[in-house]
């Protein structure tokens, strides 16, 4: 029997089944949704966690068009034994994905919207001549992209046309509903976008007699934008909810079975460290994009974080206060931190409130709920407080690389810095550290944000050196707390202890650097390293004055 193919980037359910790709059966999502009978459901999950594939599955299951052919797609899958199989092929389905609406201006994006809607209408072109004259005329205006075409109500109107033709209520599936709104905010035309999408969505989902069910997917729960105001029958399912938790992402049993099928089960522990750790509801899940790409490439490395859109997150970091950087450093050190996660938000509030960044990081997949979550008193006003943590090594590596590229200049520069240190070339280390400082000071104010600069430096090193060194900062050892330790994974290799000082004048830099070096000995900062059996320790004193750096060592 021919071995199934690895489904890298396959998001069309029909293609995946017919072309013989490996499929992890998530069809009981259909069963559960029909059991709950929510009129409109919004699923918020990180990118590339199976949202589009699941929406494609719903389309092929419910669509009245090609009913018998589509029924074959579900043979031998879990839903085929369900009582709800009787719902297969019963409804007209509209499926639209908005993830590629990324115009740089509103005019450009509106052109993309019109092309999207025109292509959607073309899928149903065969029914045009069966419509009443008014509907037919409006349909043709969309297809011909006429000036007076009714774009803002086009989704609702299409559902009305389908209802008239089939005499059956319509299912509307909207994939990545928030992508064009987030992009609009990032590109500076938020108001135009929100004015359009408020009516585009609400008319189709709120005041639509032709609607059977509506399903949306996205990353954020931007409820307060007003898009869904008055939509009383909306059920929102986030990564914090228990319902549907096993249908997005991969359970450990599914990962083990898949690794076994492709002869890679022997790496399960390393795979778990890198790609597991997400807690959706009460289900611990793996990142499906990373698992599929690991199986395809056979190499443990970061896959997901490198393809996920991070522009909004990076903009938020530019505006973030010192406490955010302090907490990010604690997260990269493996700590779990308690944070308030609000019940819905607005995109605008992301840049105005440091607390909102944790919501974005959580819903985007860069943080997860900790399984050590404290029991919450439901009578308390603080029921939306969660212990959060970084889920795995892939995300820890991502944070390090993002900070390196954004604040250090390039990864190459950091590589030169570490190589100089390892080779004992302190002059080159000093010169390169100075160049990195110049780049970082284009982002930060040295006088006001020294602590933030320090945290960024630590986070960058954590990501860059992960797997080779353990990076520890501000840890108690001997008679005080050292600033930075680079501790080798192998105890027979060299460790590095660093102490930093700020100099008030250029002439004092050497003196301050020597004082930092002397402090390492006086306060016996090497006590813990020696207790771990590490004998080869390079001690380094660093003084900063503006964009200049002085380094001494012993």
Buried (B, 14 or more C-beta within 10 A) or exposed (E): EEEBEBBEEBBBBBEBBEEEBBBBEBBBBBBBBBEEEBBBBBBBBBBBBBBBBBBBBBBBBBBBBEEEEBBEBBEEBBBEEBEBBEBBBBBBBBBBBBBEBBBEEBEBBBEBBBEBBBEBBEEBEEBBEEBEEEBBEBBBBBBEEEEEBEBBBBBBBBBBBBBBBBEBBBBBBBBBBBBBBBBBBBBEBBEBBBEBBBBBBBBBBBEBEBBBBBBBBBBBBBBBBBBBEEBEEBBBBBBBBEBBBBBBBBBBEBBBBBBEBBEBBEBBEEBBEBBBBBBBBEBBBBBBBBBBBBBBEEEBEBBBBEEBBBEBBEBBBEEBEBEBBBBBBBBBBEBBBEBEBBEBBBBBBBBEBBBBBBBBBBBBBBBBBBEEBEEEEEEEEEEBBBBBBBBBBBBBBBBBBBBBBBBBBEBEBBEBBBEBBBEEBBEBBBBBBBBBBEBBBEBBEBEEBBBBBBBBBBBBBBBBBBEBBBBBBBBEBBEEEBBBBBBBEEEEEBBBBBBBBBBEEEEBBBBBBBBBBBBBEEBBBBEBBBEEEBEEBBBBBBBBBBBBBBBBBE
